[in-house]
Amino acid sequence: MMNSDEQLLSAARPNTELPVTAPMPVLFLGHGSPMNAISDTVFSKTWHKIGENLQPRPAAILCISAHWLTQGFSAVTAAAHPATIHDFGGFPQALFDVQYPAQGSQALVNAVKHCVSMVSIAEDAERGIDHGAWSVLVHLYPQADIPVVQLSIDYSQPAAFHYQFGHQLRALRRLGVLIIASGNLVHNLMKVAWDKLNEPVFGYEWALEADAKMKNWLLEKRHQQLIEWDRQGEAFKLSIPTPDHYYPMLYALGLQEDPDELSLFNEAAVGGSLSMTSFRLDYRI
């Protein structure tokens, strides 16, 4: 009889290129403005410190970003050398000059496709790495020396789908893969106070209310309330007018296992209607 670790590994072991490891951490990162990529902020400093101290060093990184949405299907990047996508406008040239030349990983692509049984996953050899991924990776691993694969979010699917999808990715944690979900718990660009965007403690009452509830539910493992975000009242409706930045968190939540310790960091509201609140999962035996 196989134990749970052996069962997970057998589900994702079509190749021998990824090492068998103890379960890797999982990160959900509130990425906020693309300017965090080139700014020395409290948020970017925290990302840098995590990259310096995270052990073991990942063999590969799987990133689920709010900025790659597909309709009716799920896909992974399959380029050997994915381009750096500058998917924004109105920012300084220095931000457009940023390159993150990480390699892709066919081994990770194969493992993702093998361990996920709920859908077929397409390989996209043209898609590059968007700023939801590289704006945090430039601080986590500035040398770009760890292979990176992105997974798209099928935006036609409901919240429960994304949570379950994350659950099916658990085996990757035992193959040296660091899974990073990148979005924001509270994200309403229509109500941003642009004149207060540089004040990292400013949040509207409704944004702070929703953020506080989400943090409590995360710590209490009340996953169903977080999946049913659209039933949680007016503060949630204002905080999540569209779920593109919220859905990455559900993948991270689906990856949580009983021995995981969840710790919060970067707990701050910016611009009134954005929350940088982030968390990590660490497997504790």
Order of alpha helices (4+ residues) and beta strands (2+ residues): alpha-beta-alpha-beta-beta-alpha-alpha-beta-alpha-beta-alpha-beta-alpha-alpha-alpha-alpha-beta-beta-beta-beta
